[in-house]
Amino acid sequence: MSALFNFQSLLTVVLLLICTCAYVRSIFPSLVDRHKSGFLGTFWKCARIGERKSPYVAACCVIMALSLLFWS
């Protein structure tokens, strides 16, 4: 089943995208900061969410991991 039709899979993909963008921006900031608008601006926005809301993103990652381990 596609991740677009399964809500739990969609949340997993979104969390992985946010965490990956924040990590890539911490390693290569110029790569993400180059494009702040358009389609590639989505990655910049995800990196900003990952940096500014990191405690909430981390809590969501832990909750998602526990739900995947014990309830799937």
mmCIF file of the N, C-alpha and C atoms, coordinates in Angstrom:
data_MODEL
# 
_entry.id   MODEL 
# 
loop_
_atom_site.group_PDB 
_atom_site.id 
_atom_site.type_symbol 
_atom_site.label_atom_id 
_atom_site.label_alt_id 
_atom_site.label_comp_id 
_atom_site.label_asym_id 
_atom_site.label_entity_id 
_atom_site.label_seq_id 
_atom_site.pdbx_PDB_ins_code 
_atom_site.Cartn_x 
_atom_site.Cartn_y 
_atom_site.Cartn_z 
_atom_site.occupancy 
_atom_site.B_iso_or_equiv 
_atom_site.pdbx_formal_charge 
_atom_site.auth_seq_id 
_atom_site.auth_comp_id 
_atom_site.auth_asym_id 
_atom_site.auth_atom_id 
_atom_site.pdbx_PDB_model_num 
ATOM 1   N N  . MET A 1 1  ? 0.840  -1.170 0.000  1.00 0.00 ? 1  MET A N  1 
ATOM 2   C CA . MET A 1 1  ? 0.000  0.000  0.000  1.00 0.00 ? 1  MET A CA 1 
ATOM 3   C C  . MET A 1 1  ? 0.894  1.245  0.000  1.00 0.00 ? 1  MET A C  1 
ATOM 4   N N  . SER A 1 2  ? 0.472  2.262  -0.682 1.00 0.00 ? 2  SER A N  1 
ATOM 5   C CA . SER A 1 2  ? 1.221  3.500  -0.776 1.00 0.00 ? 2  SER A CA 1 
ATOM 6   C C  . SER A 1 2  ? 1.169  4.261  0.545  1.00 0.00 ? 2  SER A C  1 
ATOM 7   N N  . ALA A 1 3  ? 2.223  5.030  0.816  1.00 0.00 ? 3  ALA A N  1 
ATOM 8   C CA . ALA A 1 3  ? 2.272  5.807  2.051  1.00 0.00 ? 3  ALA A CA 1 
ATOM 9   C C  . ALA A 1 3  ? 1.255  6.942  2.045  1.00 0.00 ? 3  ALA A C  1 
ATOM 10  N N  . LEU A 1 4  ? 0.730  7.288  0.885  1.00 0.00 ? 4  LEU A N  1 
ATOM 11  C CA . LEU A 1 4  ? -0.254 8.362  0.820  1.00 0.00 ? 4  LEU A CA 1 
ATOM 12  C C  . LEU A 1 4  ? -1.614 7.932  1.354  1.00 0.00 ? 4  LEU A C  1 
ATOM 13  N N  . PHE A 1 5  ? -1.898 6.639  1.301  1.00 0.00 ? 5  PHE A N  1 
ATOM 14  C CA . PHE A 1 5  ? -3.213 6.153  1.704  1.00 0.00 ? 5  PHE A CA 1 
ATOM 15  C C  . PHE A 1 5  ? -3.232 5.568  3.109  1.00 0.00 ? 5  PHE A C  1 
ATOM 16  N N  . ASN A 1 6  ? -2.078 5.375  3.688  1.00 0.00 ? 6  ASN A N  1 
ATOM 17  C CA . ASN A 1 6  ? -1.976 4.845  5.041  1.00 0.00 ? 6  ASN A CA 1 
ATOM 18  C C  . ASN A 1 6  ? -1.457 5.964  5.944  1.00 0.00 ? 6  ASN A C  1 
ATOM 19  N N  . PHE A 1 7  ? -2.248 6.390  6.925  1.00 0.00 ? 7  PHE A N  1 
ATOM 20  C CA . PHE A 1 7  ? -1.903 7.554  7.737  1.00 0.00 ? 7  PHE A CA 1 
ATOM 21  C C  . PHE A 1 7  ? -0.626 7.342  8.537  1.00 0.00 ? 7  PHE A C  1 
ATOM 22  N N  . GLN A 1 8  ? -0.435 6.159  9.086  1.00 0.00 ? 8  GLN A N  1 
ATOM 23  C CA . GLN A 1 8  ? 0.760  5.888  9.881  1.00 0.00 ? 8  GLN A CA 1 
ATOM 24  C C  . GLN A 1 8  ? 2.004  5.934  9.009  1.00 0.00 ? 8  GLN A C  1 
ATOM 25  N N  . SER A 1 9  ? 1.917  5.412  7.808  1.00 0.00 ? 9  SER A N  1 
ATOM 26  C CA . SER A 1 9  ? 3.055  5.466  6.896  1.00 0.00 ? 9  SER A CA 1 
ATOM 27  C C  . SER A 1 9  ? 3.339  6.893  6.442  1.00 0.00 ? 9  SER A C  1 
ATOM 28  N N  . LEU A 1 10 ? 2.303  7.672  6.234  1.00 0.00 ? 10 LEU A N  1 
ATOM 29  C CA . LEU A 1 10 ? 2.480  9.070  5.859  1.00 0.00 ? 10 LEU A CA 1 
ATOM 30  C C  . LEU A 1 10 ? 3.189  9.842  6.959  1.00 0.00 ? 10 LEU A C  1 
ATOM 31  N N  . LEU A 1 11 ? 2.805  9.618  8.210  1.00 0.00 ? 11 LEU A N  1 
ATOM 32  C CA . LEU A 1 11 ? 3.474  10.279 9.329  1.00 0.00 ? 11 LEU A CA 1 
ATOM 33  C C  . LEU A 1 11 ? 4.934  9.851  9.434  1.00 0.00 ? 11 LEU A C  1 
ATOM 34  N N  . THR A 1 12 ? 5.216  8.594  9.188  1.00 0.00 ? 12 THR A N  1 
ATOM 35  C CA . THR A 1 12 ? 6.587  8.108  9.216  1.00 0.00 ? 12 THR A CA 1 
ATOM 36  C C  . THR A 1 12 ? 7.421  8.786  8.139  1.00 0.00 ? 12 THR A C  1 
ATOM 37  N N  . VAL A 1 13 ? 6.884  8.906  6.947  1.00 0.00 ? 13 VAL A N  1 
ATOM 38  C CA . VAL A 1 13 ? 7.603  9.546  5.844  1.00 0.00 ? 13 VAL A CA 1 
ATOM 39  C C  . VAL A 1 13 ? 7.855  11.022 6.157  1.00 0.00 ? 13 VAL A C  1 
ATOM 40  N N  . VAL A 1 14 ? 6.876  11.711 6.707  1.00 0.00 ? 14 VAL A N  1 
ATOM 41  C CA . VAL A 1 14 ? 7.037  13.127 7.037  1.00 0.00 ? 14 VAL A CA 1 
ATOM 42  C C  . VAL A 1 14 ? 8.090  13.309 8.128  1.00 0.00 ? 14 VAL A C  1 
ATOM 43  N N  . LEU A 1 15 ? 8.057  12.481 9.152  1.00 0.00 ? 15 LEU A N  1 
ATOM 44  C CA . LEU A 1 15 ? 9.066  12.577 10.211 1.00 0.00 ? 15 LEU A CA 1 
ATOM 45  C C  . LEU A 1 15 ? 10.461 12.280 9.686  1.00 0.00 ? 15 LEU A C  1 
ATOM 46  N N  . LEU A 1 16 ? 10.585 11.278 8.829  1.00 0.00 ? 16 LEU A N  1 
ATOM 47  C CA . LEU A 1 16 ? 11.894 10.975 8.250  1.00 0.00 ? 16 LEU A CA 1 
ATOM 48  C C  . LEU A 1 16 ? 12.387 12.114 7.371  1.00 0.00 ? 16 LEU A C  1 
ATOM 49  N N  . LEU A 1 17 ? 11.486 12.756 6.632  1.00 0.00 ? 17 LEU A N  1 
ATOM 50  C CA . LEU A 1 17 ? 11.867 13.891 5.797  1.00 0.00 ? 17 LEU A CA 1 
ATOM 51  C C  . LEU A 1 17 ? 12.358 15.051 6.655  1.00 0.00 ? 17 LEU A C  1 
ATOM 52  N N  . ILE A 1 18 ? 11.659 15.362 7.731  1.00 0.00 ? 18 ILE A N  1 
ATOM 53  C CA . ILE A 1 18 ? 12.063 16.459 8.616  1.00 0.00 ? 18 ILE A CA 1 
ATOM 54  C C  . ILE A 1 18 ? 13.419 16.160 9.250  1.00 0.00 ? 18 ILE A C  1 
ATOM 55  N N  . CYS A 1 19 ? 13.598 14.965 9.759  1.00 0.00 ? 19 CYS A N  1 
ATOM 56  C CA . CYS A 1 19 ? 14.866 14.608 10.413 1.00 0.00 ? 19 CYS A CA 1 
ATOM 57  C C  . CYS A 1 19 ? 16.023 14.588 9.421  1.00 0.00 ? 19 CYS A C  1 
ATOM 58  N N  . THR A 1 20 ? 15.787 14.072 8.224  1.00 0.00 ? 20 THR A N  1 
ATOM 59  C CA . THR A 1 20 ? 16.840 14.013 7.218  1.00 0.00 ? 20 THR A CA 1 
ATOM 60  C C  . THR A 1 20 ? 17.242 15.400 6.755  1.00 0.00 ? 20 THR A C  1 
ATOM 61  N N  . CYS A 1 21 ? 16.277 16.275 6.531  1.00 0.00 ? 21 CYS A N  1 
ATOM 62  C CA . CYS A 1 21 ? 16.595 17.640 6.091  1.00 0.00 ? 21 CYS A CA 1 
ATOM 63  C C  . CYS A 1 21 ? 17.365 18.398 7.163  1.00 0.00 ? 21 CYS A C  1 
ATOM 64  N N  . ALA A 1 22 ? 16.980 18.242 8.425  1.00 0.00 ? 22 ALA A N  1 
ATOM 65  C CA . ALA A 1 22 ? 17.693 18.914 9.510  1.00 0.00 ? 22 ALA A CA 1 
ATOM 66  C C  . ALA A 1 22 ? 19.122 18.387 9.628  1.00 0.00 ? 22 ALA A C  1 
ATOM 67  N N  . TYR A 1 23 ? 19.307 17.088 9.436  1.00 0.00 ? 23 TYR A N  1 
ATOM 68  C CA . TYR A 1 23 ? 20.651 16.502 9.509  1.00 0.00 ? 23 TYR A CA 1 
ATOM 69  C C  . TYR A 1 23 ? 21.518 16.969 8.350  1.00 0.00 ? 23 TYR A C  1 
ATOM 70  N N  . VAL A 1 24 ? 20.966 16.965 7.144  1.00 0.00 ? 24 VAL A N  1 
ATOM 71  C CA . VAL A 1 24 ? 21.737 17.403 5.973  1.00 0.00 ? 24 VAL A CA 1 
ATOM 72  C C  . VAL A 1 24 ? 22.102 18.877 6.113  1.00 0.00 ? 24 VAL A C  1 
ATOM 73  N N  . ARG A 1 25 ? 21.194 19.688 6.642  1.00 0.00 ? 25 ARG A N  1 
ATOM 74  C CA . ARG A 1 25 ? 21.500 21.112 6.825  1.00 0.00 ? 25 ARG A CA 1 
ATOM 75  C C  . ARG A 1 25 ? 22.586 21.319 7.869  1.00 0.00 ? 25 ARG A C  1 
ATOM 76  N N  . SER A 1 26 ? 22.656 20.456 8.879  1.00 0.00 ? 26 SER A N  1 
ATOM 77  C CA . SER A 1 26 ? 23.717 20.604 9.875  1.00 0.00 ? 26 SER A CA 1 
ATOM 78  C C  . SER A 1 26 ? 25.081 20.228 9.313  1.00 0.00 ? 26 SER A C  1 
ATOM 79  N N  . ILE A 1 27 ? 25.110 19.315 8.353  1.00 0.00 ? 27 ILE A N  1 
ATOM 80  C CA . ILE A 1 27 ? 26.372 18.888 7.753  1.00 0.00 ? 27 ILE A CA 1 
ATOM 81  C C  . ILE A 1 27 ? 26.766 19.798 6.591  1.00 0.00 ? 27 ILE A C  1 
ATOM 82  N N  . PHE A 1 28 ? 25.823 20.067 5.677  1.00 0.00 ? 28 PHE A N  1 
ATOM 83  C CA . PHE A 1 28 ? 26.061 20.894 4.501  1.00 0.00 ? 28 PHE A CA 1 
ATOM 84  C C  . PHE A 1 28 ? 25.041 22.037 4.452  1.00 0.00 ? 28 PHE A C  1 
ATOM 85  N N  . PRO A 1 29 ? 25.254 23.113 5.209  1.00 0.00 ? 29 PRO A N  1 
ATOM 86  C CA . PRO A 1 29 ? 24.239 24.176 5.266  1.00 0.00 ? 29 PRO A CA 1 
ATOM 87  C C  . PRO A 1 29 ? 24.014 24.870 3.922  1.00 0.00 ? 29 PRO A C  1 
ATOM 88  N N  . SER A 1 30 ? 25.040 25.012 3.121  1.00 0.00 ? 30 SER A N  1 
ATOM 89  C CA . SER A 1 30 ? 24.874 25.725 1.848  1.00 0.00 ? 30 SER A CA 1 
ATOM 90  C C  . SER A 1 30 ? 24.023 24.931 0.858  1.00 0.00 ? 30 SER A C  1 
ATOM 91  N N  . LEU A 1 31 ? 23.990 23.638 1.005  1.00 0.00 ? 31 LEU A N  1 
ATOM 92  C CA . LEU A 1 31 ? 23.200 22.799 0.104  1.00 0.00 ? 31 LEU A CA 1 
ATOM 93  C C  . LEU A 1 31 ? 21.707 23.048 0.276  1.00 0.00 ? 31 LEU A C  1 
ATOM 94  N N  . VAL A 1 32 ? 21.263 23.207 1.499  1.00 0.00 ? 32 VAL A N  1 
ATOM 95  C CA . VAL A 1 32 ? 19.841 23.407 1.783  1.00 0.00 ? 32 VAL A CA 1 
ATOM 96  C C  . VAL A 1 32 ? 19.461 24.887 1.706  1.00 0.00 ? 32 VAL A C  1 
ATOM 97  N N  . ASP A 1 33 ? 20.363 25.762 2.124  1.00 0.00 ? 33 ASP A N  1 
ATOM 98  C CA . ASP A 1 33 ? 20.047 27.189 2.182  1.00 0.00 ? 33 ASP A CA 1 
ATOM 99  C C  . ASP A 1 33 ? 20.009 27.855 0.814  1.00 0.00 ? 33 ASP A C  1 
ATOM 100 N N  . ARG A 1 34 ? 20.495 27.181 -0.204 1.00 0.00 ? 34 ARG A N  1 
ATOM 101 C CA . ARG A 1 34 ? 20.505 27.754 -1.545 1.00 0.00 ? 34 ARG A CA 1 
ATOM 102 C C  . ARG A 1 34 ? 19.109 27.992 -2.095 1.00 0.00 ? 34 ARG A C  1 
ATOM 103 N N  . HIS A 1 35 ? 18.202 27.079 -1.828 1.00 0.00 ? 35 HIS A N  1 
ATOM 104 C CA . HIS A 1 35 ? 16.846 27.138 -2.380 1.00 0.00 ? 35 HIS A CA 1 
ATOM 105 C C  . HIS A 1 35 ? 15.849 27.362 -1.241 1.00 0.00 ? 35 HIS A C  1 
ATOM 106 N N  . LYS A 1 36 ? 15.330 28.569 -1.158 1.00 0.00 ? 36 LYS A N  1 
ATOM 107 C CA . LYS A 1 36 ? 14.374 28.870 -0.095 1.00 0.00 ? 36 LYS A CA 1 
ATOM 108 C C  . LYS A 1 36 ? 12.959 29.047 -0.622 1.00 0.00 ? 36 LYS A C  1 
ATOM 109 N N  . SER A 1 37 ? 12.773 28.892 -1.918 1.00 0.00 ? 37 SER A N  1 
ATOM 110 C CA . SER A 1 37 ? 11.430 28.994 -2.487 1.00 0.00 ? 37 SER A CA 1 
ATOM 111 C C  . SER A 1 37 ? 11.277 27.929 -3.560 1.00 0.00 ? 37 SER A C  1 
ATOM 112 N N  . GLY A 1 38 ? 10.041 27.708 -3.953 1.00 0.00 ? 38 GLY A N  1 
ATOM 113 C CA . GLY A 1 38 ? 9.767  26.687 -4.958 1.00 0.00 ? 38 GLY A CA 1 
ATOM 114 C C  . GLY A 1 38 ? 9.689  25.305 -4.343 1.00 0.00 ? 38 GLY A C  1 
ATOM 115 N N  . PHE A 1 39 ? 9.825  24.299 -5.201 1.00 0.00 ? 39 PHE A N  1 
ATOM 116 C CA . PHE A 1 39 ? 9.733  22.915 -4.735 1.00 0.00 ? 39 PHE A CA 1 
ATOM 117 C C  . PHE A 1 39 ? 10.869 22.566 -3.793 1.00 0.00 ? 39 PHE A C  1 
ATOM 118 N N  . LEU A 1 40 ? 12.099 22.990 -4.101 1.00 0.00 ? 40 LEU A N  1 
ATOM 119 C CA . LEU A 1 40 ? 13.232 22.675 -3.233 1.00 0.00 ? 40 LEU A CA 1 
ATOM 120 C C  . LEU A 1 40 ? 13.186 23.458 -1.924 1.00 0.00 ? 40 LEU A C  1 
ATOM 121 N N  . GLY A 1 41 ? 12.369 24.498 -1.861 1.00 0.00 ? 41 GLY A N  1 
ATOM 122 C CA . GLY A 1 41 ? 12.173 25.224 -0.618 1.00 0.00 ? 41 GLY A CA 1 
ATOM 123 C C  . GLY A 1 41 ? 11.478 24.390 0.444  1.00 0.00 ? 41 GLY A C  1 
ATOM 124 N N  . THR A 1 42 ? 10.796 23.345 0.009  1.00 0.00 ? 42 THR A N  1 
ATOM 125 C CA . THR A 1 42 ? 10.150 22.426 0.954  1.00 0.00 ? 42 THR A CA 1 
ATOM 126 C C  . THR A 1 42 ? 11.198 21.777 1.864  1.00 0.00 ? 42 THR A C  1 
ATOM 127 N N  . PHE A 1 43 ? 12.346 21.440 1.300  1.00 0.00 ? 43 PHE A N  1 
ATOM 128 C CA . PHE A 1 43 ? 13.403 20.821 2.103  1.00 0.00 ? 43 PHE A CA 1 
ATOM 129 C C  . PHE A 1 43 ? 13.978 21.822 3.106  1.00 0.00 ? 43 PHE A C  1 
ATOM 130 N N  . TRP A 1 44 ? 14.085 23.092 2.699  1.00 0.00 ? 44 TRP A N  1 
ATOM 131 C CA . TRP A 1 44 ? 14.559 24.137 3.611  1.00 0.00 ? 44 TRP A CA 1 
ATOM 132 C C  . TRP A 1 44 ? 13.557 24.312 4.758  1.00 0.00 ? 44 TRP A C  1 
ATOM 133 N N  . LYS A 1 45 ? 12.258 24.294 4.430  1.00 0.00 ? 45 LYS A N  1 
ATOM 134 C CA . LYS A 1 45 ? 11.222 24.443 5.456  1.00 0.00 ? 45 LYS A CA 1 
ATOM 135 C C  . LYS A 1 45 ? 11.222 23.252 6.411  1.00 0.00 ? 45 LYS A C  1 
ATOM 136 N N  . CYS A 1 46 ? 11.420 22.070 5.885  1.00 0.00 ? 46 CYS A N  1 
ATOM 137 C CA . CYS A 1 46 ? 11.493 20.880 6.742  1.00 0.00 ? 46 CYS A CA 1 
ATOM 138 C C  . CYS A 1 46 ? 12.712 20.949 7.661  1.00 0.00 ? 46 CYS A C  1 
ATOM 139 N N  . ALA A 1 47 ? 13.821 21.470 7.148  1.00 0.00 ? 47 ALA A N  1 
ATOM 140 C CA . ALA A 1 47 ? 15.016 21.624 7.980  1.00 0.00 ? 47 ALA A CA 1 
ATOM 141 C C  . ALA A 1 47 ? 14.780 22.632 9.087  1.00 0.00 ? 47 ALA A C  1 
ATOM 142 N N  . ARG A 1 48 ? 14.066 23.710 8.790  1.00 0.00 ? 48 ARG A N  1 
ATOM 143 C CA . ARG A 1 48 ? 13.756 24.716 9.809  1.00 0.00 ? 48 ARG A CA 1 
ATOM 144 C C  . ARG A 1 48 ? 12.846 24.135 10.885 1.00 0.00 ? 48 ARG A C  1 
ATOM 145 N N  . ILE A 1 49 ? 11.861 23.347 10.474 1.00 0.00 ? 49 ILE A N  1 
ATOM 146 C CA . ILE A 1 49 ? 10.975 22.698 11.446 1.00 0.00 ? 49 ILE A CA 1 
ATOM 147 C C  . ILE A 1 49 ? 11.777 21.759 12.326 1.00 0.00 ? 49 ILE A C  1 
ATOM 148 N N  . GLY A 1 50 ? 12.680 21.001 11.723 1.00 0.00 ? 50 GLY A N  1 
ATOM 149 C CA . GLY A 1 50 ? 13.506 20.064 12.486 1.00 0.00 ? 50 GLY A CA 1 
ATOM 150 C C  . GLY A 1 50 ? 14.425 20.751 13.469 1.00 0.00 ? 50 GLY A C  1 
ATOM 151 N N  . GLU A 1 51 ? 14.912 21.939 13.113 1.00 0.00 ? 51 GLU A N  1 
ATOM 152 C CA . GLU A 1 51 ? 15.805 22.665 14.016 1.00 0.00 ? 51 GLU A CA 1 
ATOM 153 C C  . GLU A 1 51 ? 15.042 23.355 15.140 1.00 0.00 ? 51 GLU A C  1 
ATOM 154 N N  . ARG A 1 52 ? 13.965 24.017 14.812 1.00 0.00 ? 52 ARG A N  1 
ATOM 155 C CA . ARG A 1 52 ? 13.262 24.838 15.800 1.00 0.00 ? 52 ARG A CA 1 
ATOM 156 C C  . ARG A 1 52 ? 12.346 24.026 16.702 1.00 0.00 ? 52 ARG A C  1 
ATOM 157 N N  . LYS A 1 53 ? 11.758 22.981 16.191 1.00 0.00 ? 53 LYS A N  1 
ATOM 158 C CA . LYS A 1 53 ? 10.831 22.162 16.965 1.00 0.00 ? 53 LYS A CA 1 
ATOM 159 C C  . LYS A 1 53 ? 11.442 20.813 17.316 1.00 0.00 ? 53 LYS A C  1 
ATOM 160 N N  . SER A 1 54 ? 12.749 20.767 17.535 1.00 0.00 ? 54 SER A N  1 
ATOM 161 C CA . SER A 1 54 ? 13.429 19.492 17.719 1.00 0.00 ? 54 SER A CA 1 
ATOM 162 C C  . SER A 1 54 ? 12.926 18.671 18.908 1.00 0.00 ? 54 SER A C  1 
ATOM 163 N N  . PRO A 1 55 ? 12.555 19.246 20.054 1.00 0.00 ? 55 PRO A N  1 
ATOM 164 C CA . PRO A 1 55 ? 12.021 18.389 21.119 1.00 0.00 ? 55 PRO A CA 1 
ATOM 165 C C  . PRO A 1 55 ? 10.705 17.722 20.724 1.00 0.00 ? 55 PRO A C  1 
ATOM 166 N N  . TYR A 1 56 ? 9.859  18.458 20.009 1.00 0.00 ? 56 TYR A N  1 
ATOM 167 C CA . TYR A 1 56 ? 8.580  17.893 19.578 1.00 0.00 ? 56 TYR A CA 1 
ATOM 168 C C  . TYR A 1 56 ? 8.789  16.844 18.488 1.00 0.00 ? 56 TYR A C  1 
ATOM 169 N N  . VAL A 1 57 ? 9.717  17.109 17.572 1.00 0.00 ? 57 VAL A N  1 
ATOM 170 C CA . VAL A 1 57 ? 10.015 16.143 16.513 1.00 0.00 ? 57 VAL A CA 1 
ATOM 171 C C  . VAL A 1 57 ? 10.614 14.878 17.123 1.00 0.00 ? 57 VAL A C  1 
ATOM 172 N N  . ALA A 1 58 ? 11.506 15.044 18.101 1.00 0.00 ? 58 ALA A N  1 
ATOM 173 C CA . ALA A 1 58 ? 12.102 13.885 18.762 1.00 0.00 ? 58 ALA A CA 1 
ATOM 174 C C  . ALA A 1 58 ? 11.046 13.066 19.502 1.00 0.00 ? 58 ALA A C  1 
ATOM 175 N N  . ALA A 1 59 ? 10.129 13.744 20.171 1.00 0.00 ? 59 ALA A N  1 
ATOM 176 C CA . ALA A 1 59 ? 9.055  13.029 20.872 1.00 0.00 ? 59 ALA A CA 1 
ATOM 177 C C  . ALA A 1 59 ? 8.168  12.282 19.883 1.00 0.00 ? 59 ALA A C  1 
ATOM 178 N N  . CYS A 1 60 ? 7.873  12.905 18.754 1.00 0.00 ? 60 CYS A N  1 
ATOM 179 C CA . CYS A 1 60 ? 7.070  12.234 17.722 1.00 0.00 ? 60 CYS A CA 1 
ATOM 180 C C  . CYS A 1 60 ? 7.803  11.031 17.153 1.00 0.00 ? 60 CYS A C  1 
ATOM 181 N N  . CYS A 1 61 ? 9.120  11.143 16.991 1.00 0.00 ? 61 CYS A N  1 
ATOM 182 C CA . CYS A 1 61 ? 9.898  10.005 16.490 1.00 0.00 ? 61 CYS A CA 1 
ATOM 183 C C  . CYS A 1 61 ? 9.878  8.835  17.476 1.00 0.00 ? 61 CYS A C  1 
ATOM 184 N N  . VAL A 1 62 ? 9.989  9.141  18.767 1.00 0.00 ? 62 VAL A N  1 
ATOM 185 C CA . VAL A 1 62 ? 9.944  8.086  19.784 1.00 0.00 ? 62 VAL A CA 1 
ATOM 186 C C  . VAL A 1 62 ? 8.565  7.438  19.822 1.00 0.00 ? 62 VAL A C  1 
ATOM 187 N N  . ILE A 1 63 ? 7.526  8.241  19.771 1.00 0.00 ? 63 ILE A N  1 
ATOM 188 C CA . ILE A 1 63 ? 6.167  7.698  19.775 1.00 0.00 ? 63 ILE A CA 1 
ATOM 189 C C  . ILE A 1 63 ? 5.920  6.848  18.530 1.00 0.00 ? 63 ILE A C  1 
ATOM 190 N N  . MET A 1 64 ? 6.390  7.328  17.376 1.00 0.00 ? 64 MET A N  1 
ATOM 191 C CA . MET A 1 64 ? 6.213  6.563  16.138 1.00 0.00 ? 64 MET A CA 1 
ATOM 192 C C  . MET A 1 64 ? 6.993  5.252  16.194 1.00 0.00 ? 64 MET A C  1 
ATOM 193 N N  . ALA A 1 65 ? 8.198  5.288  16.754 1.00 0.00 ? 65 ALA A N  1 
ATOM 194 C CA . ALA A 1 65 ? 8.988  4.058  16.862 1.00 0.00 ? 65 ALA A CA 1 
ATOM 195 C C  . ALA A 1 65 ? 8.305  3.048  17.776 1.00 0.00 ? 65 ALA A C  1 
ATOM 196 N N  . LEU A 1 66 ? 7.787  3.529  18.903 1.00 0.00 ? 66 LEU A N  1 
ATOM 197 C CA . LEU A 1 66 ? 7.092  2.619  19.820 1.00 0.00 ? 66 LEU A CA 1 
ATOM 198 C C  . LEU A 1 66 ? 5.825  2.050  19.189 1.00 0.00 ? 66 LEU A C  1 
ATOM 199 N N  . SER A 1 67 ? 5.115  2.884  18.461 1.00 0.00 ? 67 SER A N  1 
ATOM 200 C CA . SER A 1 67 ? 3.897  2.381  17.824 1.00 0.00 ? 67 SER A CA 1 
ATOM 201 C C  . SER A 1 67 ? 4.219  1.373  16.726 1.00 0.00 ? 67 SER A C  1 
ATOM 202 N N  . LEU A 1 68 ? 5.311  1.575  16.018 1.00 0.00 ? 68 LEU A N  1 
ATOM 203 C CA . LEU A 1 68 ? 5.685  0.618  14.978 1.00 0.00 ? 68 LEU A CA 1 
ATOM 204 C C  . LEU A 1 68 ? 6.188  -0.688 15.582 1.00 0.00 ? 68 LEU A C  1 
ATOM 205 N N  . LEU A 1 69 ? 6.846  -0.598 16.733 1.00 0.00 ? 69 LEU A N  1 
ATOM 206 C CA . LEU A 1 69 ? 7.371  -1.813 17.368 1.00 0.00 ? 69 LEU A CA 1 
ATOM 207 C C  . LEU A 1 69 ? 6.280  -2.646 18.034 1.00 0.00 ? 69 LEU A C  1 
ATOM 208 N N  . PHE A 1 70 ? 5.351  -1.989 18.703 1.00 0.00 ? 70 PHE A N  1 
ATOM 209 C CA . PHE A 1 70 ? 4.417  -2.719 19.536 1.00 0.00 ? 70 PHE A CA 1 
ATOM 210 C C  . PHE A 1 70 ? 2.991  -2.840 18.996 1.00 0.00 ? 70 PHE A C  1 
ATOM 211 N N  . TRP A 1 71 ? 2.595  -1.950 18.090 1.00 0.00 ? 71 TRP A N  1 
ATOM 212 C CA . TRP A 1 71 ? 1.198  -1.979 17.648 1.00 0.00 ? 71 TRP A CA 1 
ATOM 213 C C  . TRP A 1 71 ? 1.014  -2.267 16.178 1.00 0.00 ? 71 TRP A C  1 
ATOM 214 N N  . SER A 1 72 ? 2.062  -2.564 15.464 1.00 0.00 ? 72 SER A N  1 
ATOM 215 C CA . SER A 1 72 ? 1.895  -2.881 14.027 1.00 0.00 ? 72 SER A CA 1 
ATOM 216 C C  . SER A 1 72 ? 1.962  -4.361 13.784 1.00 0.00 ? 72 SER A C  1 
# 
